[in-house]
C-alpha cells in the first residue's frame, strides 16, 4: 500500500490528457475525436488509467485527479498547478 499514486511516472502524458478531457465532461467518443484516435484506444487508455490509479469509475478518477493536482477545474487546484509543486 506504500505506493505513491501521484508519482509523475504513474501515468503517461497521453493518459494525463485523457484525464483532463474526462474532467472536462467529454464522452469517450468526444475524446477520440479531439485526440484524433479511435474510441477503442480511448477505452483502453481509460481502462489502464483506472487500473493504475485504483479508481472504480470516471467520478472516482476525477476525484483522484483533483486530490493529486492532476487537473484544474473551474479554478479548483489551479493555484497548486501554477506553483509547479505537483509532479
Secondary structure, 3 states (H helix, E strand, C coil): CCCCCCCCCCCCHHHHHHHHHHHCCCCHHHHHHHHCCCHHHHHHHHHHHHHHHCCCCHHHHHHHHHHCCCCCECCECHHHHHHCCCC
